[in-house]
Amino acid sequence: MEYIDLVNRIISAEHSASALAQEAREKQASLDADLERECAQLRQRYLERAQRRISIVEETEAQLAAESMAAVDARLSHAMEALEGAYRAHQQEWVDVLFARVVGQTP
């Protein structure tokens, strides 16, 4: 009888070990799936955050570019006004100097 009891205990232990091993494999698969899902969620959140930051940077850069262009336009406008004022003030003098140089005279 003891031999049969021993064999039954060994078989019972084998079944228990098999069940535990199967449970461990299922938990491992579940953990792998959870980890993969969590990684995908983290990646998605990171990409969304990066896209928001890119949008903010693009808006800021566009604003700075517009301000810079406005400043350049203002300086150009001021320079053109100054040049036109100088031309009106010295028009005849400049014409006389250019004419004299073209015909070979010194003014």
PEBELTA-V877550 format. One record per backbone hydrogen bond with DSSP energy under -0.5 kcal/mol. CO is the residue of the C=O (numbers start at 0). NH is the residue of the N-H. If there is no record, write none. Layout:
co = [CO & CO]
nh = [NH & NH]
//
This chain:
co = [0 & 1 & 2 & 3 & 4 & 5 & 6 & 7 & 8 & 9 & 10 & 11 & 12 & 13 & 14 & 15 & 16 & 17 & 18 & 19 & 20 & 21 & 22 & 23 & 24 & 25 & 26 & 27 & 28 & 29 & 30 & 31 & 32 & 33 & 34 & 35 & 36 & 37 & 38 & 39 & 40 & 41 & 42 & 43 & 44 & 45 & 46 & 47 & 48 & 49 & 50 & 51 & 52 & 53 & 54 & 55 & 56 & 57 & 58 & 59 & 60 & 61 & 62 & 63 & 64 & 65 & 66 & 67 & 68 & 69 & 70 & 71 & 72 & 73 & 74 & 75 & 76 & 77 & 78 & 79 & 80 & 81 & 82 & 83 & 84 & 85 & 86 & 89 & 90 & 91 & 92 & 93 & 94 & 95 & 96 & 97 & 98 & 99 & 99 & 104]
nh = [4 & 5 & 6 & 7 & 8 & 9 & 10 & 11 & 12 & 13 & 14 & 15 & 16 & 17 & 18 & 19 & 20 & 21 & 22 & 23 & 24 & 25 & 26 & 27 & 28 & 29 & 30 & 31 & 32 & 33 & 34 & 35 & 36 & 37 & 38 & 39 & 40 & 41 & 42 & 43 & 44 & 45 & 46 & 47 & 48 & 49 & 50 & 51 & 52 & 53 & 54 & 55 & 56 & 57 & 58 & 59 & 60 & 61 & 62 & 63 & 64 & 65 & 66 & 67 & 68 & 69 & 70 & 71 & 72 & 73 & 74 & 75 & 76 & 77 & 78 & 79 & 80 & 81 & 82 & 83 & 84 & 85 & 86 & 87 & 88 & 89 & 90 & 93 & 94 & 95 & 96 & 97 & 98 & 99 & 100 & 101 & 102 & 103 & 104 & 106]
//
